[in-house]
Amino acid sequence: MHKRIQGNGSITIPVILRRSLGITPRDTMEIIAQNDGSILLKPCAVECVFCGSTENVAVRKGVSICLACYQKINIRKEDRDGRNKTE
């Protein structure tokens, strides 16, 4: 199979290949240059920057964070702001 590099430097992975490999839109791929001049594309899991989890991870403004860490941060913020304190 041959593909031409587009003007912006991208290459489209044919749909039949994506489907057979389970690659879906917006999947994150690792690009590795090999010593022999070939390029390896490898699916990679996005990890939470805080705990390393790959479950329920979203990327916002370039930062990967899992739902559990996001909830912990919001709870601490609420505690700090005094909105969640019981007196």
Stockholm file with secondary structure:
# STOCKHOLM 1.0

chainA/1-87         MHKRIQGNGSITIPVILRRSLGITPRDTMEIIAQNDGSILLKPCAVECVFCGSTENVAVRKGVSICLACYQKINIRKEDRDGRNKTE
#=GR chainA/1-87 SS CCCCCCTTSCCCCCHHHHHHHTCCTTCCEEEEECTTSCEEEEECCCCCTTTCCCSSEEEETTEEEEHHHHHHHHHHHHHHHTSSCCC
#=GC SS_cons        CCCCCCTTSCCCCCHHHHHHHTCCTTCCEEEEECTTSCEEEEECCCCCTTTCCCSSEEEETTEEEEHHHHHHHHHHHHHHHTSSCCC
//
